[in-house]
Amino acid sequence: MPGAEVHDLGDHAPTDQQYPPKAIAHITWDRNATAAAPQDWATFDDLVGYFTGSGAGSAPHLIWDPFSGRVAQLFPADSRSKSVVDSPGGTRTNRAGRVVIQIEAVFFPYCRYQGQVYPRLVDTPCAGWDRIHAWISSWGVPDVWPMGRPVDFTSHRSEQVWETQGGWYAHAHVPENDHQDPGSWPDFGQSGANPQPSPPPAQDPTPARYQTTINGLQYGYGAQGDQVTEVGRALVAHGFGSHYQQGPGPNWTDADTENYADYQRSLGYTGQAADGVPGSDSLRQLLGALPGGRTVSLAHVIAAAQADPPAAQGHQTYGPDVQIVEQALADEGLLDQQWVDGSFGSRTVSAYAAWQRRCGYSGSGADGIPGKASLDRLAAAHGFTTTD
């Protein structure tokens, strides 16, 4: 990057060119402070020393001082860096793009710099942001936030969005990760020349584009099915259909998201709680009850548990049945929500084995292949029925 201080760590490695280009926004969050107990900012040089020393194993491409505008570059843009968790067998999160450029702003909430306290990154001068943005844009990263511009420390993760859409992502959006930073990030048009605290950031105009599973059914951008039509018709009936040019129909589009966001705001939700992707409470209020009537075939999930693990990542043998079981396992705290995908892969097998052990089974009785008794018990706890 022009003007950056180069501290090349070596250890370059290629990215996965089949994915679209991305940038990932981080803050260093090296200290825990509060409004009542702010702490002094950790210096740019200290963080450069850390990432070029003991922290090299989690180093980003760029380290950015938002107060002075100094930037250190540790990896070239066309190499992966190492600032996000990359779980074995999943999406290679540090590499999933023609470029995956990661930026660590030297910042933590309520840091004190030269006597002034800064609650959010966007309250700093954001000096040098315009140069960083221009350089990353030159690598083809589009000016969009597929999961929404970060305005707080709420996580939104969708592996499908991550793998298919280029643009800017918060660390809080990256699959397989549990960090919730950066909390805020400067606008693409911000010059980095304003040293005064900025007003609260506006919600990103791009509608939210991720999905959620409620009672075994998908909602949000790209979801398909009768449940989507039902939501659309209910929105229209309640006076929240202004964004439809046609429909509603069985395919969830941006219009559904925007209409649902209007409905959420009418209930008093704000911020990312009103991003247009349903939650169970708002959906129940809209429809009167959560759609369900879910049935799982024991024969189907056994077949899937045997066929899906050795197949390609994401392979589905009986996706609808499996997804109901996976959601129940996730609700039990045994499976991460991102793996509720209809594929009875190795993570689902491990989660089901944990459920079997919870039911008192051991040895071959807890091998992760569903049996009737354990599946019936899961069904009873999570509101679905089983068939042979």
N, C-alpha and C positions, 0 to 999 in steps of 0.2 A: 504494500500500500504506500503511495507517495506520502512522504513526510513521517512515516512511522519509524520508530527505533527498532532495528532488527535484532532479535535475540533468537536465531534459528536453533531449534532444539534437535534438528535432524529427525531421524525416525519417521521419514515421510512415508505415506501409504496412500494408494489411490482410493477414490470414492466409487460408489456404485452408479454407473452412468445411466442405468435404466430408469432412475428416479428423477423427478424435477428438482431444480436448484432451490436451496433453502438457506436461511440464516436463522440462528438461534440466539435469543437475547437472554443474558444472565446478569445477575449482580453477584459480587463476591460474598456478601453477607458474612463477613469474617468476624463480626461482633454482634451480640444481641443487645439492643437498646430499646427503650420505650420513650413515649412522650414525657413521662415523669422522670425518667433516668436516661437522658441522652449520653452518648459516648463520643470521644474524639475519633475523627475519621482516621482510618488506617491509610498510610501513604501509598501512593502509586509505586514508589521504589520498593517498598516492603513487599507489595504483591508481585512485582516483577521478580524480586528475589525468591519468593516462594515458588512461583510457577516455573522458574528456571532451575530450581533446586529440588527440594523434597516433594513439591507438588507437581512435578513434570508429568506424572502419570495421569493428571486430570487437567492438563493445560489446554486453553482455548487457542484460537487463531490470534485474536486481538485482546489486549488489555487496555482499557480506556479510562482515562482520568476525566470525568465530566466537569471538573472545576477548572483545570488548566488547558484541556484539549490534548494532552500528551497521549500518544498511542504507542504501544509496543506490539510487534508482530512476532509470533513464535513459530508459526507454520505458514507455508504458502497456501494460497486460496485453494489450489487444486489437490491438496493433501487433506486427509482427515485430521481432525484434532481429537481431543480426548475428554471433553468436559461433560459428557452425558453418559449415563449407565448404558451398557450394551450387553443385554442378557444373551447367553448362548442359545442359539436356535431361533431367535426372534429376528425382527428387523434390525439391521446393523445401523443403529441410530446415529453413530458418529459418521457414517458413510452414505446414508440413504439419500443421495442426490448427486447431480452433476457437480455441484459444490455443496458443502454443508459448512458454512462459515459461522464460527461461534465467537461471540463478543462478550467479554466479562467487563461490565462497568464496575469500577472500584467504588463501591457504595454499599451501605446498609441503612435500613430505615432508622430515622432519628439520629443520624450521624451529625456531629458538630464540627464545622469547618470554619476556621477563623472567627469563632465566636457565634456563628449562626447555625441553627439546627434545621436540618432538611428532612422532612418526613418521607418524601418520595423522590425517586430519581428525577422525575420531571420537574421537581422544585429546584434542582440545581441549575447552573448556567447551561448544562449540556454542551459545553464548549467542545468543538471538534466533531460534533455529531454529523454536520452537513458533509464533511469530508468522508467520514466512515460510510454514510449512506450512499454517497456518490460512487465510492469504490465498490461497494457490494452490489449496487445496481449494475455496474459495468460487467459483472459476472453473470448477469441474466436473472438475478433474484427479483421477482416482481414485487411491487409495492402493495401487497395484500397480507392480511392476517387470516389465514384459513380458519383458525379456531377463535378468532376475535382478538382485537388489540388488548393487551393486559391492562386492566384497571384496578385490580386487587390481587390478593394471593389465593385465588380460587383455581383449582386444577380442572382442566378440560382436556381429555386425551382420547384420541380416536386413531387407531392404527390405519384404518382405511383412508382417512383424510391425510394423515402423515405420508402415506406411501403414494398418494395420487395427486396431491396439490402442492405446487411450489409456492414460495413466499416466506414470510417471517413467522417464526414460532417462538413463544415463550418457553423457557425451560419447563414451565407448568403444563405445556402442551405435548411434550415428547413422550411417546410410548415407553414403557418399561422403567420410567423414572418416577420418583416421588417428590422431587423438589417442587416448590410452588412459586419460585421467583420468575421474573423480576418485580412484579407488582405494578409497575408502570413502565412506559417506554416513550421516548419522544416521538412526535408526529413526523411523518416523512417530509413535511414542508418546513419543519422547525429549523431555524438557522443556527441555533446554539449561541446566540448573541445576547440573550436576555438573562441578566444575573438575578432577577427578582423571582420569587416563587410564582409558578404559573397557576392558573385556575385549574380546578379538577378537569381531567381530560374528558373529552366527549366520547361517547360510545363509538367504537369503530363502525363505519357505515356498512361494512360487509356483513350480511346476515350470518349468524352462527351456522357452521356446517359440520356438525357432528351428530351422532345418534345416541339415544339412550334406550334401554330396555325396561319396560314396565309390565309386570305380570306376563312376561314371556313374549311381548310384542314390541316391535321396533318403532320408534318415533324420532323425528328429526330428518335433516336433509338426506335424501336418497332412500329413505325407508319406503317400503311398498306394501300394499295390502288393504283389505277392507277397513282396518282400524284407522288408516290415514283418511279415507273417505269419510268415515264417521266423525273424526275430529273436525275436518273441514266443514261439513254440513252443520255441526254444532256451533262452530265459530260464526258462520253466516247467520244462523238462527239467533245468536246472541248479539248480532250487530257488529261482528268483527271480521268482515269479509272484504274490506275495501281494497286490499292488495291483489285480489284475484283478477286476472284478465280473462281467465277461463277456469272452469272447474267449480268447486273442488273435485278432486279425483283421487285415485289410489296411489299416486306417486308424490311423495313429500318434496316440495320445491321451496325456493326462497319465499314465495308468496305465502305458503303455509307458515313458515317461520315468522314472517313479519306480522301476519294476522295473529298468531299465537302470542307474540311479544306484546301486541296491543292489548290482548286479553289479560296477560299476566300483569301489565301495568294497571289495568282496571281493578285488579285484586290488591294492589298496593305493593307489588314486587318492584324492585329497582335493581340497577346495575346488571351483573351477569345472572342474577336470579330472574331477570326479565329478558333473557336473550332469545326467547322464541322456541326453545326446546322444552317439551313438557316435563314437569315433575309429577309425581304421583298425586300430590295434594291438589294442584291446579287441575290436573286431568280429571280427577274424581269430581271436583266442583263443576267442571264443564259438562261432563257426561252423566253425572249422577251416580256412576259406579265405574270401576275399572273394568275394561273389556277383559274377558278371560275365557272360562270354559275350556281349560287346557287339558289335553290328554297326551300321555307319553306311552309309547309301545315299548315294553321291556325287550322284545325281540329286536326292535330297531336300535335301541341304545347299546345293546350287547354287540350287534353287528358293527356299529360305528366305533365302539371302543376297541374292536379288533382290527378294523380296516383303516381307520384314520391315522393312528400314530406312524405307521411305516410309509404312508402316502406323502405327497407334497404338502408343504406348509399350507394350512387353511383348507385342506381337502374336507369336503362334507359328504358323508354317506346318507345320513338322515338329519339334515340341519335343523328343521323345526323342533323335532323331539329333543335333540341334543341341547339346543339353546335353552329350553325350559329347564333341563337338568343343570346346565351350567349356571343359569341365573340363581337357582336355588343354592348351589354350592357357593356362589359368590356371596349370597345373602347370609350364608353360614360363616363367612370369613375364610373360606378354604380355597377360593380361586379369585385371582385379580380380575376386576371388571373388564379389563381390556381383552381377556381371553373368553368372554362370553360371545362366541363367534359362530356357533353351530358346528364346529369341528371338534370331535372327541379325540384331541391330540394328547400328547404325553403329559401336558400340564393338567388337562382335565382328568386323565387317568390317575395322576398323583393326587389330585384333589378328591376324587371319588374314593380312592384308597383311604385317605384321611377321614372321610365320612364313614366308611366301613369300620375303621378303628374306633371312631367315636361311638358307633353302634355296638361295640364290643367284640367285633371280629378281629382275627389275627391270622398270621401266616397266609395260606392260600385263600382264606376267606376275606382277606383285605388286599386283593390284587388289583383293585381299581376297575374290574369288570363288574357292572351292576348285577345284582341278584334281586329276586323278587322282594324279599323281606326288607332289604335296605332301601330299595327304590320306593316301596310302599311307605316306608317311614319318612323318607324325604318328601314324598308327595303329600302326606298328611300334614307335614310341617309347613308346606309352602303352597298349598291350595291348588294342586293339580291331581288328576286321577291317572291310574296306570291300567294298561291292558297287557295281556300276554303277547 
